Amino acid sequence: MTGSTSVAPRGAPELAGARAWPVVATGVAAGLLRSAGAATTATGGLLHVEHELTCRVSWSGPLELALRSEADVQAACGVMQVHGRRYGAPTPLRADFASVAAGVLAATGTLAALRARQLGAGYRAVEVSVAQAALLGLSQYLAAATAADESCAEPDGVGGPPFRSADGVWFELEALEADGWLRFWGLLGVERRSVGRSWLPFQSRYGTATCPLPDELFAAARVVTYRRVVHAAAEAGVGVTVAVARPPVAGGVPWRLRAGDPVAVVEAAGRDGAGPLAGVTVVEIARRVQGPLAGRVLSLLGARVVRVEPVGGDPLRGVPPVAVVGGVAVSARFAALNRGKEVLEADLRSPEGRSAVRELLHGADVLLHSLAPAKVGGLGLDPETVAALHPGLVYVQASGGAPGLTTDFPVQAHSGLAALLAPEGGVPRPTLLTVCDVLGGLVCAAGAAAGLAARARTGRAQRVESSLLSAARLLCGAAGVTGGRSDGVEVCTDLAALAADPRLAAAFELDGCAIVRPPWEFRSW
């Protein structure tokens, strides 16, 4: 594989911890299916789900790679490459990220197929692979790496937060605006020029998985108490989160599903070959990664997704690198999350914009949003108002999960995931691969599929809540990479070369950049 290095033989004919099937992924899928009310039993790596439906998770699926463990997948599919950017070389991610993602996707596809079967479709089997789940999780990074945008020079370099205070508290900082960032570090005595040149790598870390910051910032944090840090953050209007030493909660069901009133809904059955959610309309009001990725997953399952954007379009459409996707120049990362969606531009602050969204909801099955709880009431998009106007809607809300938590790295710190991901005995250090954003989007989509299946089964409207924090806890419950790496498995060092590798051709299509294909295979009678 071009841009890869071969893993040195480990001297053992059998891979320690390897299984013929992905145990963690299969267990996650089984647990989520049972929590959604689907009777599920396991025979080896095969899940038998009610109504004669089976679900299988493999390591490689249709990809021509000999993978036998989580570590194999991380090495071959770029997870180590992206996670290792902050360390200067591909580095194992100390959690079963790809396996957990595959388990969530397996449950999502199975729940969508169950709903379609309840409505008369002939789905019989669902298959997904851990390798394809890993690639879907890296879709933004893969799109950016394969966009032919020579004008874009992304920040790179080792290092990054967390910071340590004088009294030994490790903490993450979140600033969504440059003014807050400048003010915070100015209050801690850092020279303005150093603060200014640190803003671009800090702002872009969610897309680049790198965050090289000047030493002056870390030095300034080390000479003040955490109490002083908190006061400066409050004055500057930025967020600060302690990195806890161990997860207070791990595992659990990553969504909350509640039934509403009985309603008369005309359900559209998924058509074999068109995806199990064909006929379903989703209205998506979300930014960044979590909500848009959830909408993307539902779209890959066949749903029609209409994305509500501000008048003039989402500003993230112009974030470099830019690719020509579907004949339109757009941010490659944005395309990875939003390709194939329809768009309604509406100013939700205006009566006309809110009216346009209400009209759109009349013909919808799902409302999926990541709006702040404090805002939804004023926009007329709170659950009670929406239920009164549009009975039968599956109302899906994606959030951070706790007050003050809205983005990935603070969630990693707060949940204890950062501590689990740190090198043995090291400081709680979040991965700059946005694992919570990705898993948050996947569990949100799984919750939506669970809500649609429950509505078809019970005739009741459904409300679904999921969060970045619940996704982090799910990953905490499966921490510890299963098995070592197999002899001969190559470590990806170049995502562009990975996307061009003919052995992975089944995973990608090229449309200005590499776009990850649906990870499921559905078989019918």
N, C-alpha and C positions, 0 to 999 in steps of 0.2 A: 504493500500500500504506500503510495507516495506520501511523503510528509509524516511517516510513522517510524517508530523504532520497534525492533523485536524485543519481546520480553525474554530475559535470560531464563534458560531451563532451571527449574527448581529441584530437579533430581528425584522426583517421586513420580511413579507411573500413574498414580491416581491422585486427583486433585482433592486436597483436604477440604471438607465441607461442601463439595459439589454434590448435586443431585440431578437425576434425570429430568426433573421438573423444578421450576422455581418455587421453593417451599414458601418463602416470605410472600411473594406475589399471590400465590394461590390462597394462602391464609387470609391476606388482606381482602381479596375478592370475596371469599366465603363469608367473612365477618360482615362486610358491608351489605351483601345480598340478604343475609339473615336479618340484619337490622332494618332492612327495608321491607321485611315481611315475606321474603321469598324463601320457601322451603328449599334447603340446599344441603346436599350430602357430598362427601368427597371420597373418591376412589383413586388413590394415588394422586396424580396431578390433574385428574379430571373432576370437574364439579358437575353434579347432576342437579339441575334446577327444575322446579315444578313445570308441568305441562311438557314433559319430554324434551326439554332444552338442556344442552350441555355447554359448558364453558371450559376452555383449556388455555393455559398460559404456558408458552414455551420460552426458551432463551433467545432464539434467533428468528423464529418465524420464517418468512420468505427470504430473509437475507442470507447470503452465502458466506456466513461466518460460523466457525466452530466455537461457540461460546458455551460455557458450562457453569458460570458463577456470576454474581454481582460484580466482582472485581474484573472479570473478563469483559463484561458489558461496559463498565466505566472506562476501561482502557481502550477498547476498540471503537466506542461510539462517541468519544470526545468529552465525557464527563470529567475525566482526570485532567484533560487539557484545559478546560474552562476553569475548573476549581483551582488548578495549579497556577493560574496566571499571577496570583498575588504572591506565590512562592518562587516564581521564576522557572518552573518546570512542571510537567504533568505530575499530579499528586493524587493519591486515592482519597476519595471523599468518605469519611468514616461513618457512613450511614447507608442503608440500603435504599438510596433515593430512587434508582431506576426500578427496582423491584416493587417498591410501594406505589410508584406511579403506574406501573403495569397492573397491579392489583386494583387500583382505583379505576383505570380504564376498562379492565375486564368487567368490573361490576357495572360500570356505566353502559357499556355495550349490551350486557346481558339484560339489564333493566329495560333498556330501549327495545330490545328484541321481545322481552316478555310482554311489554305493553302492546307491541305490534301483533303478537300472537293472540292476545286477548281480543283484538279487533279483527282477527281473521287472517293475518299474514302467516306464511308458512315457515318462519325461521325455526331452524332446528339446532344449529350449533354456532357458537361464537368463539373465535380464537384471537389472541393478541400476544405479542412477544415483549419481553423485557427490553430488548434492543430497540424496538420501534418506540416504546414508551420513552426511553432515554433520548432518542432523536427528537421526538415531539417536545420533550422538556427543554431541549436546546434549540428549538426552532428559531428563536430570535437571533441567537449567536450564529447559527448556520446561515441564515438569510443575510446577515451583515457581512459575514466572511466571503460570501459569494456574489455580492453586489459589485458591479464594475464602476465604482465611484472613486476615481483617482484623486478627487479634490478633498476627500475625507481622510484626515489623519487623526485617528483615535488615540487618546492617552493610553500609555502602557507603562509598566514598571511594577516593581514588587512593593509589598507593604500595604498599609491601610489600617483603619480602626480595628479594634476598639482603643480607647484612650484610658489612661490610668491616672487617678487623682493622687494627691499627696498622702491621703489616708488609705490607699490601697484599693479603692473601688474602681473596677473596670466598667466602662460605660460606652454605649453607642450614642451618637448624635445624629439627629435628623433635622435638616434645614431645607425647606422646599423653595426658598427664595434667597437670592444672593445677599439682600440687605440684612436678613437675619444672621446669615453666616458671617458676614463682615462685622456686624455689631457684637456677636458673641465673642469672637476671638479678640476683637478690640478691647472688650471688657476684661479679658484675661491678659492683656498687655502685649499681644502679638503685633508686630509691625504690619501696617496695612498692605504693603507690597507682597509680603509672604502670604497673607490671607487671600489676597486677590488671585494670585497664581494657583492657589489650591482649589479654587471654586470649580473650575472645569473638571478636573479629575474626580472631585467629590460628587458633582452633579451627575456626571455620566457613568458612575460606577455601576448602576443598575443595568446598563446596556453593554459595558465593556468587561465587567468582572475584574477590573483593576481599579486601584485607588491610591496611587503614589502621592503622598502628602509630604510637605516640608517638615523636617525634624522640629522646627520651632513650635509647631502646634502640639506635638506630643510633650515637648519640654515645658510648655506653658501649662498644660494640664497637670503635669507631675508636681508642680509647686503650689497648687491650690487644693483646698479640701473639696470633697464632693458637695458639701453644703454650698460652697461658693459657686461651684459649677451649676448647681440647680438654680441659684439666684440669678446667675448670668444668663442662663437659658431662658428663664421666665422673663427677664427684662428684654432679651433679644427676640423673643417669640419663636424659639426653636425647641425641639423636643430632645429630651435626654432620658435614656433607659439604662438601668443597671443590668449588667450581664451576670445572671445568677450562676451559681457554681454547679447546680444539678437541676434536672427537670422536676418541678413540683408535681406535675401531672404528665403522664405519658399514655399514648394509645387512646382508645375510645372511639365513638362514632363521630366523624368530623362534620356532621350536619344535624340540624334539628328539624324534624318534619312534623307539622301539625295539620290536622284536617279541619276544614271549614264546613260550611253548610252544604247540604245536598243541593245539587244543581242539575239542570237539564243541559248537557253539553253534547253536541254532535262531534264525536271523535273521528279524526281522520286516521285511517290505518296506514302504517308504513307499507310501501309496495316492495316486494322482493326485488332486489337489484337497485332500488332507488334509495336505500337506507331505511332503517327502522323508524326514523322520525320524519320521513317524508310526509308532508301535509301539515306538520306542526309549524306554527309561526311564533317566533321569539322576538320580543322587543328588548333590546339591550341598551342600557344607559350606564356606561362605565368607561373609565379611563385606565391608563397604565397597563398592567398585565393581568391581574386576577380575573376581573370581570370579562375583558375581551377574550382571554384564553378560554374561559368557560363558554362563551358564545361561539368561539371557533370550534370547540369540541362538538357542541350541539349541531353546528353547521356540517361538520364532517360526518355526522350521523344522519344527515339528510334534511335537517330542519331548515326552514327559511328564517334567516336572522336579519332583522332590520335594526340597524345601529343608529341611535339618536346622537347627533353631534351638534356642537354650537354652530351658529350661523357663520359661514366661512370655512367650516370644517375643523376637525380636531387639530390643534397645533402640532401634535406629535406626528402628523403626516409629513412634515418637512424635516424631521430630525435625521441627519445623515448617519450612515451612508444611504444614498438614494438609488433606487433601481426602477426600471421601467417595467411595471407589473400590469398585465392586461392592457398594455398600451398607454398607461398613465404613470408619470414619474411620481414616486411615493417613497417614503422611508421604508427601507427593507425590513426593519424590525416591525414597523406598523403593519406591513403587508403580511408578515408571518402570522400575525394575530388576527387580522381582519379581512384577509382576502376572501372574496365570495359573498360578503355581506352586502345587503342593500343599505342605503343611508337616507335618513331624514334629518335635514338641518332644521333645528328649532331652538329658539331662545326660551329656555324653561322659566326665565324670570318674567316673561311677558304673557298676558292672557292668550294671545294668538298662538304662542309656542306651546303652552300647556294644553290648549284646545286641540292642536294638531296631534299631540301625543295621546290624548284621551281618545281621539278618533282612531288612531292607529291601534290602540289597545282593544277596541271593539271587536276586531277580527283576529285577535291574538290568543294564543294558548298559554304563553309564559311571559311574565315581566321579570327581567333579570337586571338588577341594578347594584351599584356599589356606592350609592349616594350616602353621605353622612346622615346618621339618624336625626340629627338636629335640623336637617334641611328638607327631609321628605314631606313633612306635614305642610310646610309652606308652599311646596310645589304641587300639592294635591296627589302625592304618590305614596302616601302612607298606606299600610295594609287595609285599614278600615275603609278609607275613601275609595280605594281601588276596588275592593270587594263589593261595595255598594253600587259602583258604576258598571263593573264588569264581573258579574258573578261567574264563578267557575274558573277564573284565572289561576294558574300556578304562579304564586308570588315568590320570587327567589331573591334573597338579599345576601350580598357578599360584603363582609366587613373585615376590620382588623382583628376584632375579637375582644378588645378591652379598651377602656378610655385611654386616649393618647397613643394607641398603637394603630398606625395606618400603613406602614411600609415594612418591607421584608426584614432588613437587618435588625431593627429594634425588636421585631417579633422573635427572631432567632435568639437575641440576647435575653429577652424576658422569659421565653419558654424554657430556657436551659438547653436548647438545641445547639447553641454556639459552644457551650461547654462540652457537649458530646462530640462535636466535630473537631475540637482542638486536638493537636498532637498530644500523645500521652503525657500527662503532667503539665501541659501547657496552659496558657491563659485562655479564657472563653473567647474563641475567635470565630465569628461567623464566616461562612463561605460567601464569597462574592458572587457565586452562582446563585441566582435568586430562587432557591429551592422552595421557600414559603409562597412566593408569588405563583410559581408553577403549580405546586401541589394545591395551593388555594384555589386556583382556577379549575384544576381537575376535580377536586372534591365538590366545588360549586356545581359543575356540570353533572356530576354523579347525583347530587342532591336534586337537581332539576329533573333528571331521568327518573329518580325515585318518586318525585312528586307527580310526574305524568303517569307513571305506572299505577300509583295509588289512586289517582283520579279516575283512570279507566276502570280500575277494579271496584272502587267504592261509589263512584258517582259524586264524590265530594271535592270541593275546591281544596287546594293545598297551599300551605305556606312553608317555605324552606329557608333556613338560616345556616350559613356556613361562614368560615372566617380563616384568615391567615393563621391565627393562633391555633385553631382546631387542626389545621393541616400540619403545623409544626409539631403538635402533640402526637399526631398519627405517625410522623416520621421518628419522633423520639421513642415511640413504642417499638420501632424496628431498627434501632441503632445498632451498628456493628456490621461491617461488610461481611457477608456470608461467603466463606471460602476464599482461597488464594487464587492467583492467576494461573491459567493453564500454560503449559509449554507452548511457545510459538505464537501466542496471541499478541498482536501488535498494539503498541500504545500510540494512539493518534496524537500527532503534534501539529496538525494543520487541518482546520475544519473545512477549508475550501477543497483540499485534496480528498478529504473524507467524503464530501458530497459528490465528488466526481468519480469515486471508486465504483467500478461496474458491479462489484459484489453487493453494493448497497442500492443498486438502481431501483429496486422495488419500493424503497422508502421515500424517494424524492421525485418531484417533477420540477423542471426548470422554467421559470417565467420571470425573467429578469434577475432572479436570484433563486436559490434552492428553497423550495416549498415542500414541507413534509406532508406526505400523503396520509390518508386515514390509516390508523394502526390496526384496525380490526379486519377480520375476514368473517363474513356471515354466510352460512350455508342453509339452504332451504330444502323442503321435501322435494 
